[in-house]
Amino acid sequence: MSDSLVPSLAELQALEIELHTPVVRRNYERLQALLHTDFLEFGRSGQCYTRTEILNTLPSEAHPTNIWADNFELRILGASIALLTYVSSQVLPDGTHERCTLRTSIWQLTEQGWQMRFHQGTPTHNRIS
């Protein structure tokens, strides 16, 4: 497998965290660049979301959440495709964490660069301090 087709953990972690930031969540063009045309999400809530639904809702989020993420792990699934897993939570104004979630994303290398093709959030009872 060519090294150019294999992402580094740091590379995909940075792209994933970019999607957590209010600046990117409100930037339709950047979201288009990061989300594959066949993007699908199984949300923490159990709802399914398409790329179109995400592009139509995220940029108009009234109060984007402060997201904390850690314990990133990368698994190479094949040429130009990788699985990124991590844990996240929402950080409240007082610094406490809530809504702890196990996260999984599948990233694919396309002509536009690395794009998220699938994302899933699964609630967990683990507490993050």
N, C-alpha and C positions, 0 to 999 in steps of 0.2 A: 504494500500500500504506500503510495507516495506521501511524503511528509506534508505536502501542501494540502492534502485532503484530510489530514488529521488535526483537529483543533487541540489547543492546549486548554487545560482546565481554566486557566486565567482568562483566556479569550472568551469562552462561553459564559463563564461566571460574570464577566464584565457586561456582556450583552444582556444576560438575564437580569442583573441588577439595574441596568439602564431602563428596562421595562417597568421597574418599580418606582422610578422617579416621576414626580408630577410633570416635569418639563417634557419628558418623552410621552407620558400618558396623554398629554394634551396636544401632541404634535402628530397630526394625521399622517403626514408624509413619512415621518420616521417610523411610525407604527406600520405603515405599508411596507417599508423596507425590511423591518424585522420579522413580520409575520408572513409565512408562506401562503400562497394563494389557496392551498388546501388546508389551512390551519383549522384545528378543532380543539376545543377545550372542554374538559369535564371539570366544572368548577367545584370548589369546596362545598357549595350548596347542593350539589347533585345535578345542577342545571348544565345543559350542553350549550356551548357558544361557538358560532362560526366566526371566521375572519370578518365578514361583513358586520355582524352584530358587535364585535369588539371595536371595529373602526367607527361604528356609528354611536357607541356609548362612551368609551374611554375619554375621548377629547372633551366631552362636555361634563365630566365628573365635577361635581360642585366642590367636594372636599376630599381630594386624594388622601389615601391612608399612608401613614408613615410605616414602611415595611422593613423589618429586620430579617436578614437571611444569613444562614451559616451552615457549616457541615456539608459543603458542596463536594460531590463526587462525580467523576466522569467515567463513562464506559463507552468505548468505541464499538458501535454495532456493525459497521461495515464501511466501505469506501464512502466517504463524504457524509456519514450520518453518525450521530452520537446521542447518548442518553445522559442527561444531567439531572442529578437528584440533590435535594437539599431540604432543610427545614426552615420555615418562616413563621413569623408572627406579626401582629399589628402592635405598634408601640403607641401607647396612650400618652397624652400630654404629661402625666406624672411619671413617665418612664416605665410603667409596668407593661407587661406583654399580655396579649389576649389572642384568641383565635389561632392557636398553634396549629400548623398545617405541614404535612409532608408533601413535598412538591416533586414533580417529575416533568421534564421537558425533553422532547426529541427535537434536535437541531439538524438541519440538512444544509449542506453546502450547495448553493445555486449560483447562477451567473451574477446575482446581486450580492453574493456573500452568504454568510451563515444566516439562516432564517429558521425561526421556530415553526415546526410543523404540527406539534401536538403539545398540550400542557394539561396536567391534572393536579388538583389539590385535594388531599384527603385529610379530614380533621384528625387530630391526635390529642390524646389526653395528657401527653407529656407536657410538663410545665417548663417554661424557659425563664431563667432569671436574669 
